[in-house]
Amino acid sequence: MPSKYWVIACLSLILPYIASAQKQKAITPLEPVYHTEALQPGSAAIYGNFIQRLGFSSGGYAQEIYLRNITTDKIYSMRVKATMKSAKENVFCFHLPPGEYELRQYYWTQSKWYGGMVHLEQITKNYSFDELEKLAKEGKKEYNLDLQRFTFSVQPDTLYYVGTWHFESATVSFSDDKAAFDPKPAKFYKKLDFTAAQTILPQ
């Protein structure tokens, strides 16, 4: 099967699952903060470093994190690795409406000789991706599990450092590397005051 048709076939299988997993809710892409932008009035902004599962074998496919605003129940997607990029670590910076959020899923595609293998993995504190996969093979349903989510809250007109997001392994974690990391985004985002940013890691 030609690679482009394989990717289409994979997407045709997984996209209905995404819709079902999100209870048919629309997914709104978060707007990135552009290099010439400042904070938007009434909105927050978050930034950090995302370490993806793959490196070169990501094949240039985009990767996304799905967030849910707990107050409004609205679902957002955050593109943490751009298309046609294969760097292991990726700086991200997004505008975000105020509220409390939970991390829901990690969407990524692994490059294969026949095309791409699509993955949609639940993000939880009490189960690793591998553990959930093993439970699924045993016939356990995710909706019967007590999935504990990572959460964080943001207030309007505030810049937040949300840490280094470690998705390089099946066990997700977050670390505070602000002092060493800040000079990197500061080179590009000239209108953001990183020294005034508040640190809030997903807990």
C-alpha contacts under 8 A as a table, 3 or more apart, distances in Angstrom:
res1	aa1	res2	aa2	distance
1	M	5	Y	6.60
1	M	6	W	6.38
1	M	114	Y	7.35
2	P	5	Y	5.49
2	P	6	W	6.38
2	P	114	Y	7.00
2	P	115	G	7.67
3	S	6	W	4.98
3	S	7	V	6.35
3	S	113	W	7.90
3	S	114	Y	5.10
3	S	115	G	4.16
3	S	116	G	7.51
4	K	7	V	5.28
4	K	8	I	6.32
4	K	115	G	6.55
5	Y	8	I	4.95
5	Y	9	A	6.02
6	W	9	A	4.98
6	W	10	C	6.17
6	W	114	Y	6.95
6	W	115	G	5.84
6	W	116	G	7.07
7	V	10	C	5.06
7	V	11	L	6.14
7	V	115	G	5.89
7	V	116	G	5.50
7	V	117	M	7.32
8	I	11	L	5.11
8	I	12	S	6.05
9	A	12	S	5.08
9	A	13	L	6.48
10	C	13	L	5.27
10	C	14	I	6.30
10	C	116	G	7.77
10	C	117	M	6.84
10	C	118	V	6.35
11	L	14	I	5.09
11	L	15	L	5.63
11	L	118	V	7.20
12	S	15	L	5.80
12	S	16	P	7.08
13	L	16	P	6.34
13	L	17	Y	7.15
14	I	17	Y	5.04
14	I	18	I	6.30
14	I	118	V	7.46
14	I	120	L	7.76
15	L	18	I	4.99
15	L	19	A	6.32
16	P	19	A	5.09
16	P	20	S	6.16
17	Y	20	S	4.97
17	Y	21	A	5.90
18	I	21	A	5.02
18	I	22	Q	6.13
18	I	120	L	7.90
19	A	22	Q	5.23
19	A	23	K	6.18
19	A	24	Q	4.84
19	A	25	K	6.94
20	S	23	K	4.94
20	S	24	Q	5.67
21	A	24	Q	7.53
22	Q	25	K	5.52
22	Q	75	I	7.63
25	K	74	K	7.50
25	K	75	I	7.01
26	A	74	K	7.85
26	A	75	I	6.83
27	I	74	K	7.65
27	I	75	I	5.12
27	I	76	Y	5.29
27	I	77	S	6.40
28	T	75	I	6.31
28	T	76	Y	4.64
28	T	77	S	6.03
29	P	76	Y	5.52
29	P	77	S	4.65
29	P	78	M	6.18
29	P	79	R	7.85
30	L	76	Y	6.22
30	L	77	S	5.96
30	L	78	M	5.60
30	L	79	R	7.90
30	L	94	F	6.48
30	L	95	H	6.63
30	L	96	L	6.86
31	E	94	F	5.81
31	E	95	H	5.69
31	E	96	L	7.82
32	P	92	F	7.88
32	P	93	C	5.87
32	P	94	F	4.21
32	P	95	H	6.04
33	V	37	E	6.18
33	V	38	A	7.73
33	V	45	A	7.74
33	V	93	C	5.60
33	V	94	F	5.06
33	V	95	H	6.02
34	Y	37	E	5.29
34	Y	189	Y	7.37
35	H	188	F	5.60
35	H	189	Y	4.61
35	H	190	K	6.77
35	H	191	K	7.80
36	T	189	Y	6.53
36	T	190	K	6.70
36	T	191	K	6.56
37	E	189	Y	7.35
37	E	191	K	6.11
37	E	192	L	7.76
38	A	191	K	4.97
38	A	192	L	5.66
39	L	43	S	7.06
39	L	44	A	6.91
39	L	45	A	6.68
39	L	95	H	7.68
39	L	157	D	6.53
39	L	158	T	7.52
39	L	159	L	7.49
39	L	192	L	7.13
40	Q	43	S	5.42
40	Q	44	A	7.29
40	Q	95	H	7.58
40	Q	157	D	7.04
41	P	156	P	7.56
41	P	157	D	5.99
42	G	97	P	7.78
42	G	98	P	7.85
42	G	156	P	4.86
42	G	157	D	5.45
43	S	95	H	6.72
43	S	96	L	6.07
43	S	97	P	5.12
43	S	98	P	6.09
43	S	155	Q	7.55
43	S	156	P	4.60
43	S	157	D	5.36
43	S	158	T	7.42
44	A	95	H	5.86
44	A	96	L	5.15
44	A	97	P	5.98
44	A	98	P	6.05
44	A	154	V	6.47
44	A	155	Q	6.13
44	A	156	P	4.82
44	A	157	D	5.19
44	A	158	T	4.97
44	A	159	L	5.92
44	A	160	Y	7.61
45	A	93	C	6.96
45	A	94	F	5.48
45	A	95	H	4.35
45	A	96	L	5.43
45	A	157	D	7.91
45	A	158	T	6.50
45	A	159	L	4.89
45	A	160	Y	6.15
46	I	93	C	5.59
46	I	94	F	5.50
46	I	95	H	6.61
46	I	96	L	7.01
46	I	159	L	5.95
46	I	160	Y	4.74
46	I	161	Y	5.84
46	I	162	V	6.37
47	Y	91	V	7.43
47	Y	92	F	5.40
47	Y	93	C	4.14
47	Y	94	F	6.52
47	Y	159	L	7.92
47	Y	160	Y	6.43
47	Y	161	Y	5.20
47	Y	162	V	6.04
47	Y	163	G	7.66
48	G	91	V	5.92
48	G	92	F	5.57
48	G	93	C	6.74
48	G	161	Y	5.86
48	G	162	V	5.52
48	G	163	G	5.10
48	G	164	T	5.75
48	G	165	W	7.46
49	N	89	E	6.60
49	N	90	N	5.62
49	N	91	V	4.63
49	N	92	F	6.15
49	N	163	G	6.50
49	N	164	T	4.61
49	N	165	W	6.08
50	F	80	V	6.43
50	F	81	K	7.90
50	F	89	E	5.59
50	F	90	N	5.09
50	F	91	V	6.28
50	F	92	F	7.06
50	F	164	T	5.90
50	F	165	W	4.82
50	F	166	H	6.58
50	F	167	F	7.36
51	I	88	K	5.75
51	I	89	E	4.49
51	I	90	N	6.45
51	I	164	T	7.35
51	I	165	W	6.02
51	I	166	H	5.27
51	I	167	F	5.60
51	I	168	E	5.75
52	Q	55	G	7.14
52	Q	81	K	7.76
52	Q	88	K	5.67
52	Q	89	E	6.45
52	Q	90	N	7.88
52	Q	166	H	7.24
52	Q	167	F	5.24
52	Q	168	E	5.05
53	R	88	K	7.76
53	R	167	F	5.48
53	R	168	E	3.86
53	R	169	S	6.08
54	L	57	S	5.91
54	L	58	S	5.43
54	L	88	K	6.56
54	L	110	Q	7.57
54	L	168	E	6.80
55	G	58	S	5.72
55	G	86	S	5.57
55	G	87	A	5.85
55	G	88	K	4.73
56	F	59	G	6.10
56	F	60	G	7.86
56	F	86	S	5.03
56	F	87	A	6.97
56	F	88	K	7.70
57	S	86	S	7.52
57	S	110	Q	6.42
57	S	111	S	5.52
57	S	112	K	7.93
58	S	61	Y	5.97
58	S	86	S	6.02
58	S	109	T	6.50
58	S	110	Q	5.10
58	S	111	S	5.40
59	G	84	M	7.31
59	G	85	K	7.87
59	G	86	S	6.59
59	G	110	Q	6.91
59	G	111	S	4.95
60	G	82	A	7.74
60	G	83	T	5.29
60	G	84	M	3.73
60	G	85	K	4.90
60	G	86	S	5.50
61	Y	82	A	7.38
61	Y	83	T	5.06
61	Y	84	M	6.16
61	Y	85	K	7.39
61	Y	108	W	7.50
61	Y	109	T	6.11
61	Y	110	Q	7.74
61	Y	111	S	7.84
62	A	79	R	7.08
62	A	80	V	7.79
62	A	81	K	5.33
62	A	82	A	4.92
62	A	83	T	4.38
62	A	84	M	7.35
62	A	85	K	7.74
62	A	108	W	6.84
62	A	109	T	7.44
63	Q	79	R	5.88
63	Q	80	V	5.87
63	Q	81	K	4.98
63	Q	82	A	6.88
63	Q	83	T	7.91
63	Q	106	Y	7.59
63	Q	107	Y	5.64
63	Q	108	W	4.67
63	Q	109	T	7.15
64	E	77	S	6.27
64	E	78	M	5.35
64	E	79	R	4.37
64	E	80	V	5.45
64	E	81	K	6.92
64	E	106	Y	6.02
64	E	107	Y	5.11
64	E	108	W	6.68
65	I	77	S	5.71
65	I	78	M	5.13
65	I	79	R	6.54
65	I	80	V	6.87
65	I	103	L	7.34
65	I	104	R	7.38
65	I	105	Q	5.78
65	I	106	Y	4.78
65	I	107	Y	6.26
66	Y	75	I	6.88
66	Y	76	Y	5.68
66	Y	77	S	4.56
66	Y	78	M	6.31
66	Y	103	L	6.26
66	Y	104	R	5.35
66	Y	105	Q	5.11
66	Y	106	Y	6.52
66	Y	107	Y	7.85
67	L	75	I	5.72
67	L	76	Y	5.10
67	L	77	S	6.23
67	L	78	M	7.58
67	L	101	Y	6.41
67	L	102	E	5.69
67	L	103	L	4.72
67	L	104	R	5.45
67	L	105	Q	7.44
68	R	73	D	6.04
68	R	74	K	5.65
68	R	75	I	4.51
68	R	76	Y	6.21
68	R	101	Y	5.46
68	R	102	E	5.38
68	R	103	L	6.61
68	R	104	R	6.77
69	N	72	T	5.56
69	N	73	D	5.13
69	N	74	K	5.29
69	N	75	I	6.46
69	N	76	Y	7.86
69	N	99	G	6.50
69	N	100	E	5.79
69	N	101	Y	4.55
69	N	102	E	6.72
70	I	73	D	5.14
70	I	74	K	7.55
70	I	99	G	7.52
70	I	100	E	5.66
70	I	101	Y	5.54
70	I	102	E	6.84
71	T	99	G	6.72
71	T	100	E	6.62
78	M	94	F	7.82
79	R	82	A	6.51
80	V	90	N	6.85
80	V	91	V	7.72
80	V	92	F	6.06
81	K	85	K	6.94
81	K	90	N	6.29
82	A	85	K	5.72
87	A	90	N	6.63
91	V	185	P	7.13
97	P	154	V	7.90
97	P	156	P	7.29
98	P	153	S	7.50
98	P	154	V	5.21
98	P	155	Q	4.92
98	P	156	P	5.37
99	G	153	S	5.59
99	G	154	V	5.53
99	G	155	Q	6.61
100	E	151	T	7.06
100	E	152	F	5.78
100	E	153	S	4.11
100	E	154	V	6.51
101	Y	151	T	5.41
101	Y	152	F	5.46
101	Y	153	S	6.03
102	E	149	R	6.02
102	E	150	F	5.55
102	E	151	T	4.25
102	E	152	F	6.66
103	L	123	I	6.27
103	L	124	T	7.89
103	L	149	R	6.29
103	L	150	F	5.65
103	L	151	T	6.41
104	R	122	Q	5.98
104	R	123	I	5.39
104	R	124	T	7.65
104	R	149	R	7.15
105	Q	120	L	6.49
105	Q	121	E	5.36
105	Q	122	Q	4.50
105	Q	123	I	5.18
106	Y	119	H	7.81
106	Y	120	L	5.68
106	Y	121	E	5.11
106	Y	122	Q	6.46
106	Y	123	I	6.68
107	Y	118	V	7.55
107	Y	119	H	5.76
107	Y	120	L	4.60
107	Y	121	E	6.55
108	W	118	V	6.00
108	W	119	H	5.30
108	W	120	L	6.66
109	T	116	G	5.93
109	T	117	M	5.36
109	T	118	V	4.32
109	T	119	H	5.89
110	Q	116	G	5.41
110	Q	117	M	5.03
110	Q	118	V	6.42
110	Q	119	H	7.79
111	S	115	G	6.07
111	S	116	G	4.55
111	S	117	M	6.46
112	K	115	G	5.07
112	K	116	G	5.28
112	K	117	M	6.80
113	W	116	G	7.91
121	E	129	F	6.39
122	Q	129	F	6.90
123	I	128	S	7.81
123	I	129	F	7.53
123	I	149	R	6.78
123	I	150	F	7.65
123	I	172	V	7.43
124	T	127	Y	5.70
124	T	128	S	6.99
124	T	147	L	5.94
124	T	148	Q	5.36
124	T	149	R	4.83
124	T	150	F	6.50
124	T	172	V	7.90
125	K	128	S	7.59
125	K	147	L	7.51
125	K	148	Q	5.43
125	K	149	R	5.81
125	K	150	F	6.34
125	K	172	V	7.71
126	N	147	L	6.78
126	N	148	Q	6.06
127	Y	131	E	5.86
127	Y	132	L	6.30
127	Y	147	L	7.49
127	Y	171	T	7.82
128	S	131	E	5.14
128	S	132	L	6.36
128	S	170	A	5.49
128	S	171	T	4.77
128	S	172	V	7.11
129	F	132	L	5.25
129	F	133	E	6.21
129	F	170	A	4.93
129	F	171	T	6.61
130	D	133	E	5.04
130	D	134	K	6.19
130	D	170	A	5.92
131	E	134	K	5.09
131	E	135	L	6.22
132	L	135	L	5.05
132	L	136	A	6.10
132	L	142	E	7.91
133	E	136	A	5.06
133	E	137	K	6.33
134	K	137	K	5.17
134	K	138	E	6.41
135	L	138	E	4.98
135	L	139	G	6.46
135	L	140	K	5.26
135	L	141	K	7.79
136	A	139	G	5.06
136	A	140	K	5.03
136	A	141	K	6.38
136	A	142	E	7.65
137	K	140	K	7.32
140	K	144	N	7.39
141	K	144	N	5.47
141	K	145	L	6.99
142	E	145	L	5.25
142	E	147	L	7.83
143	Y	146	D	7.79
150	F	202	P	5.36
150	F	203	Q	5.02
151	T	202	P	5.04
151	T	203	Q	5.41
152	F	200	I	6.91
152	F	201	L	6.84
152	F	202	P	5.01
152	F	203	Q	6.59
153	S	200	I	7.93
154	V	158	T	7.57
154	V	160	Y	7.57
155	Q	158	T	6.15
158	T	197	A	7.29
158	T	198	Q	7.76
159	L	192	L	7.89
159	L	193	D	7.95
159	L	194	F	7.62
159	L	196	A	7.56
159	L	197	A	4.94
159	L	198	Q	6.42
160	Y	197	A	5.12
160	Y	198	Q	4.77
160	Y	199	T	5.69
160	Y	200	I	6.55
161	Y	178	K	7.20
161	Y	197	A	6.13
161	Y	198	Q	5.94
161	Y	199	T	4.73
161	Y	200	I	6.19
161	Y	201	L	7.58
162	V	176	D	7.93
162	V	199	T	6.06
162	V	200	I	5.17
162	V	201	L	4.74
162	V	202	P	6.97
163	G	174	F	6.14
163	G	175	S	5.51
163	G	176	D	5.01
163	G	177	D	6.45
163	G	178	K	6.90
163	G	199	T	7.48
163	G	200	I	7.43
163	G	201	L	5.71
164	T	174	F	5.51
164	T	175	S	5.18
164	T	176	D	6.42
164	T	177	D	6.68
165	W	172	V	7.61
165	W	173	S	6.37
165	W	174	F	4.89
165	W	175	S	6.96
166	H	169	S	7.35
166	H	172	V	5.65
166	H	173	S	5.17
166	H	174	F	5.81
166	H	175	S	7.83
167	F	170	A	7.01
167	F	171	T	7.22
167	F	172	V	5.36
167	F	173	S	7.22
168	E	172	V	7.86
169	S	172	V	6.81
174	F	201	L	6.69
174	F	202	P	7.07
175	S	201	L	7.46
176	D	199	T	7.98
176	D	201	L	7.40
177	D	180	A	5.73
177	D	181	F	5.85
178	K	181	F	4.98
178	K	182	D	5.62
178	K	199	T	7.95
179	A	182	D	5.88
179	A	183	P	7.99
180	A	183	P	7.02
181	F	184	K	5.82
181	F	185	P	7.59
182	D	185	P	5.85
182	D	186	A	6.09
182	D	194	F	6.64
183	P	186	A	5.00
183	P	187	K	6.47
184	K	187	K	5.75
184	K	188	F	7.66
185	P	188	F	5.47
185	P	189	Y	6.06
186	A	189	Y	5.35
186	A	190	K	6.31
186	A	192	L	7.62
186	A	194	F	6.88
187	K	190	K	6.79
189	Y	192	L	5.80
190	K	193	D	7.90
193	D	196	A	5.62
193	D	197	A	6.77
194	F	197	A	5.02
